[in-house]
Amino acid sequence: MFHAGAPAPTALALMRSRYTAYVRGELEYLIATHDESTRHTVDVRAVSYWAKQTLWLGLEIVSTKAGTETDDTGIVEFIARGTNAGRPFAQAERSRFRKVDGRWYYIDGVVARAG
C-alpha cells in the first residue's frame, strides 16, 4: 500500500514499510522516503549491495516517541535481525522521522548496536 504511493500515517508505519522495502530490495522507495535534508548522505550503491547480501529475519519495535498522525516529528527504536554474507547480525537503531506536507520521512538514525 505505502510502496504504491499512499503516505504512511505514522512514523512507525513508515519504519515498518522501510523495513519491508529493504527485504524486497525496493531501493527507490527507501530513497523516496528519506528526508531531503539527509537524502544526499545515502550511498545508494552500498545500500543496494548490502540489501542484496542480506537475508532479513525480523523487525522488533522497541519503542516509539511521538510520530502519531497528529505529530510532526517522531522517534522509532527498533532491532532488525538478519544475516549478511552468512553472518548473523542484530542492528539496534534509534531513528528520527519528520512529517512534511502530510508525508512522513526518515531523517537519520543512531545505531546503538550492530553485530
C-alpha positions in Angstrom: 0.0 0.0 0.0 2.6 2.6 1.1 5.0 1.3 -1.6 2.4 2.0 -4.2 2.3 5.7 -3.2 -0.1 6.1 -0.3 1.5 8.1 2.6 2.3 6.2 5.8 0.0 7.7 8.5 2.6 7.5 11.3 6.4 7.3 11.8 6.0 3.7 12.9 4.1 2.8 9.8 6.8 4.4 7.7 9.5 2.5 9.7 7.8 -0.8 9.0 7.3 0.0 5.3 11.0 0.9 5.0 12.0 -2.4 6.6 9.8 -4.2 4.1 11.5 -2.2 1.3 14.9 -3.5 2.5 13.5 -7.1 2.5 12.2 -6.6 -1.0 15.1 -4.6 -2.3 12.9 -1.6 -3.2 15.7 1.0 -3.1 13.7 3.6 -4.9 11.2 3.6 -2.1 13.9 3.9 0.5 15.3 6.9 -1.3 11.9 8.5 -1.8 11.1 8.2 1.9 14.4 9.6 3.1 14.2 13.2 4.2 15.5 15.8 1.7 17.8 17.2 4.4 19.8 14.0 4.7 19.0 12.2 1.4 22.3 13.2 -0.1 24.1 11.1 2.6 22.7 7.9 1.2 25.3 5.7 -0.6 22.8 4.1 -3.0 25.4 1.7 -4.4 26.4 0.5 -0.9 22.8 0.2 0.3 21.9 -1.8 -2.8 24.8 -4.2 -2.4 24.2 -4.6 1.4 20.5 -5.2 0.9 21.1 -7.9 -1.8 23.6 -9.7 0.5 21.2 -9.7 3.5 18.6 -12.3 4.5 16.2 -10.4 6.7 14.9 -12.4 9.7 12.7 -9.9 11.5 12.0 -6.5 12.9 11.3 -5.8 16.5 9.9 -2.4 17.6 11.4 -1.4 20.9 9.7 1.9 21.5 8.2 4.9 19.8 8.1 8.6 20.8 5.5 10.8 19.2 5.2 10.1 15.4 1.4 9.8 15.5 -1.0 11.1 12.9 -1.1 14.5 14.7 2.6 14.9 15.3 5.3 16.5 13.0 8.2 14.5 14.4 8.8 11.1 15.8 11.3 8.6 17.0 11.2 4.8 16.5 13.7 2.5 18.2 14.0 -1.0 16.7 16.1 -4.0 16.3 16.4 -5.5 12.8 17.8 -9.0 12.6 19.3 -10.9 9.7 22.3 -12.5 8.2 24.7 -10.8 5.8 27.2 -12.8 3.9 26.3 -15.7 6.2 27.0 -13.8 9.4 24.1 -13.1 11.8 23.5 -9.6 13.0 21.2 -7.5 15.1 21.1 -3.8 14.4 19.6 -1.7 17.1 18.8 1.8 15.9 17.0 5.0 17.2 15.6 6.6 14.1 14.2 10.1 13.7 11.3 10.9 11.4 9.5 14.1 10.4 6.3 14.9 8.5 6.4 17.3 5.6 3.2 18.2 3.7 1.4 15.2 5.3 4.1 12.7 4.5 6.5 11.0 6.9 10.2 10.9 6.1 13.1 9.1 7.7 15.8 11.7 8.7 18.5 9.6 10.2 19.3 7.0 12.8 21.8 6.3 15.5 23.0 2.7 15.6 23.2 1.6 19.2 24.5 -1.9 18.5 25.4 -3.8 15.4 26.8 -7.3 15.4 
